[in-house]
Amino acid sequence: MATLSSSLLSSSSSSSSPLRKSQFSSKALVSRIDYISFSPRTTLSSSTISVVSPPAILSLSVKHNRHRNSLQVKSVASPAETVSEFDEMVSGTKRKYYMLGGKGGVGKTSCAASLAVRFANNGHPTLVVSTDPAHSLSDSFAQDLTGGMLVPVEGPEAPLFALEINPEKAREEFRSASQMNGGTGVKDFMDGMGLGMLVEQLGELKLGELLDTPPPGLDEAIAISKVIQFLESPEYNMFTRIVFDTAPTGHTLRLLSLPDFLDASIGKILKLRQKISSATSAIKSVFGKEEKPDAADKLERLRERMVKVRELFRDTESTEFVIVTIPTVMAVSESSRLSASLKKESVPVKRLIVNQLLPPSSSDCKFCSIKRKDQMRALDMIREDSELSSLTLMEAPLVDMEIRGVPALRFLGDIIWK
Ligand SMILES: Nc1ncnc2c1ncn2[C@@H]1O[C@H](COP(=O)(O)OP(=O)(O)OP(=O)(O)O)[C@@H](O)[C@H]1O
């Protein structure tokens, strides 16, 4: 027996009312009346009609005249009822970035991995990237994803790849990008030239510190710039959704402000390079050292990528930071501070996941009953919090098994991302 949608599709050649299937998704039937015409030979009865989203329909009535049957669909649902959060996240083929972050251990990786699986199962070629130096994507997918390379994840319908950034590798890359003149660091090179004094005089540039002990958070900024480098290559064009599993709050906040810091630091190196370029060119003929012309270019490229990262973080069209929390006073307080910092940094944030909520039960033990009250207090706190109350709350239950592997992530994802 044909359903309404298949009937509509098969009648799409009707000249009076060409219809697309999407018009009958719950998303499309918003507070309006649709009239659909059929040829007189099409018999419409209640048994041929299946409604995609019953709560969205006020009435369906079939009218007949000599020439046509007409189906009237009255819909009164409000947009909030009909456009689900996930509908909004999944719609469109333009690439979107989702960054999931929050306090340590609240379930960032599980939520990020489940979102990636959900996107892939909804037709989006997806990349999930961990920028947390203490990776747990491999554990979450129950698959070895180490090595700093893209690894295909088996199971989802559309391609899903995962990447755990290797911080040591990225750090090395930064060091080599910061090196000049034949592979030696600036200071070594200058020492070799007997010009160490000059470097000391330029000590205020804190060059040695930058090269030898990169500041905290640098790993992450480099990791992100590496992701961008990956994305610049055509082979990564296929990904329409990119999900970041970020490090706990403190690191992530540093990550958000680091592009500015790095931009300035690289600027200092470039300035220094300009200062010494005349000296090096004067002595290079004496020492026979060829200056590599692309050193400054490398730094400039690194700097450009930092600017790209900064822009990516703030682009409301393509980027969204999803805060993950658990219903405890400490986690909610930290989430509130994170939300305020994100706002300050102009990073778009709309949704808050409250993970590990006790599922409903009619017979709580004493422990569960106390825990449940505690969770309710934390939820009230979220509703009253000036930073968090405006965010869309998405609830995830505490499940009775560890979430590992694609089927478990799919299960969790179907619950959270609705
Ligand atoms: N809703 C849930 N129900 C049951 N277990 C959960 C749930 N969410 C997360 N967990 C479990 O909690 C542990 C921590 O989760 P996860 O690794 O996703 O957190 P995280 O915030 O990424 O941690 P970290 O900050 O250490 O990276 C894991 O064992 C995971 O399986």
The ligand as an SDF file (V2000), in Angstrom:
LIG
                    3D

 31 33  0  0  0  0  0  0  0  0999 V2000
   26.0730    9.1090   29.3260 N   0  0  0  0  0  0  0  0  0  0  0  0
   26.9980    8.2700   29.7980 C   0  0  0  0  0  0  0  0  0  0  0  0
   26.6460    7.1240   30.4040 N   0  0  0  0  0  0  0  0  0  0  0  0
   27.5690    6.2570   30.8570 C   0  0  0  0  0  0  0  0  0  0  0  0
   28.8850    6.4470   30.7620 N   0  0  0  0  0  0  0  0  0  0  0  0
   29.3130    7.5860   30.1770 C   0  0  0  0  0  0  0  0  0  0  0  0
   28.4070    8.5450   29.6510 C   0  0  0  0  0  0  0  0  0  0  0  0
   29.1230    9.5540   29.1000 N   0  0  0  0  0  0  0  0  0  0  0  0
   30.4180    9.2380   29.2780 C   0  0  0  0  0  0  0  0  0  0  0  0
   30.5510    8.0540   29.9230 N   0  0  0  0  0  0  0  0  0  0  0  0
   31.7830    7.3940   30.3210 C   0  0  0  0  0  0  0  0  0  0  0  0
   32.5470    8.2940   31.1100 O   0  0  0  0  0  0  0  0  0  0  0  0
   33.9390    8.1490   30.8360 C   0  0  0  0  0  0  0  0  0  0  0  0
   34.5180    9.4890   30.3980 C   0  0  0  0  0  0  0  0  0  0  0  0
   33.9020    9.8390   29.1890 O   0  0  0  0  0  0  0  0  0  0  0  0
   34.6850   10.6220   28.0380 P   0  0  0  0  0  0  0  0  0  0  0  0
   36.0240   10.0190   27.7720 O   0  0  0  0  0  0  0  0  0  0  0  0
   33.7510   10.7430   26.8950 O   0  0  0  0  0  0  0  0  0  0  0  0
   34.8650   12.0140   28.7910 O   0  0  0  0  0  0  0  0  0  0  0  0
   35.8200   13.2370   28.4130 P   0  0  0  0  0  0  0  0  0  0  0  0
   35.1330   14.4580   28.8940 O   0  0  0  0  0  0  0  0  0  0  0  0
   36.1960   13.1980   26.9820 O   0  0  0  0  0  0  0  0  0  0  0  0
   37.0810   12.9050   29.3090 O   0  0  0  0  0  0  0  0  0  0  0  0
   38.5480   13.6280   29.2530 P   0  0  0  0  0  0  0  0  0  0  0  0
   38.3510   15.0100   29.7600 O   0  0  0  0  0  0  0  0  0  0  0  0
   39.3400   12.7600   30.1880 O   0  0  0  0  0  0  0  0  0  0  0  0
   38.9960   13.5540   27.8320 O   0  0  0  0  0  0  0  0  0  0  0  0
   34.0530    7.0720   29.7760 C   0  0  0  0  0  0  0  0  0  0  0  0
   34.3050    5.8460   30.4030 O   0  0  0  0  0  0  0  0  0  0  0  0
   32.6720    7.0440   29.1310 C   0  0  0  0  0  0  0  0  0  0  0  0
   32.3440    5.7750   28.5960 O   0  0  0  0  0  0  0  0  0  0  0  0
  1  2  1  0
  2  3  1  0
  2  7  2  0
  3  4  2  0
  4  5  1  0
  5  6  2  0
  6  7  1  0
  6 10  1  0
  7  8  1  0
  8  9  2  0
  9 10  1  0
 10 11  1  0
 11 12  1  0
 11 30  1  0
 12 13  1  0
 13 14  1  0
 13 28  1  0
 14 15  1  0
 15 16  1  0
 16 17  2  0
 16 18  1  0
 16 19  1  0
 19 20  1  0
 20 21  2  0
 20 22  1  0
 20 23  1  0
 23 24  1  0
 24 25  2  0
 24 26  1  0
 24 27  1  0
 28 29  1  0
 28 30  1  0
 30 31  1  0
M  END
$$$$
